[in-house]
């Protein structure tokens, strides 16, 4: 069995501010996160996006669809860094905040 137990309410990483990522017709990903960051919270704004985590380029036939304004996605910092985003129906913004354990 593989599990990781963390604080139910992680603390924001106060040493860094949130980042906005402009998502258009070319796949993009976030710059490196702070070394102390354990988790990232991602919110999709404006339009839905396609996302992959395996190094491949997202598209309408490859990856997951993240719907705009349908909630927050919480990922490990490694998964957040690996994520590649591509616009779905139009240009979008993906906001990320960094958290400690």
C-alpha positions, 0 to 999 in steps of 0.5 A: 500500500502506498500513501502519504498523509499530510495536513488537512489544511496546508499552509500557503508558501508565503515566500512566493506569490501566485502565478498566472499562466497565459494558455493559448495555441502552444503548450505551456507550463509553469516555471519552477516552483519554490523548493519548499513548495509541496503542493500547488492549487490550480484554478482555470479561468476564462476558458477550458484547457487540455492538460497532460502530466506525462511529458506529451503535448496536450490536445483535443485527443490527448490529455485531460480537460480542465473546465473553467471555474469548476473548482480547484485542482490540488497537485504535488509540486512535481505534478504541477511542474510536469503539467502542460496546458493548451487552450480548449475553446479559447485563450485561458489563464491558469492560476497557481498558488503554492503550499507547504505541508 
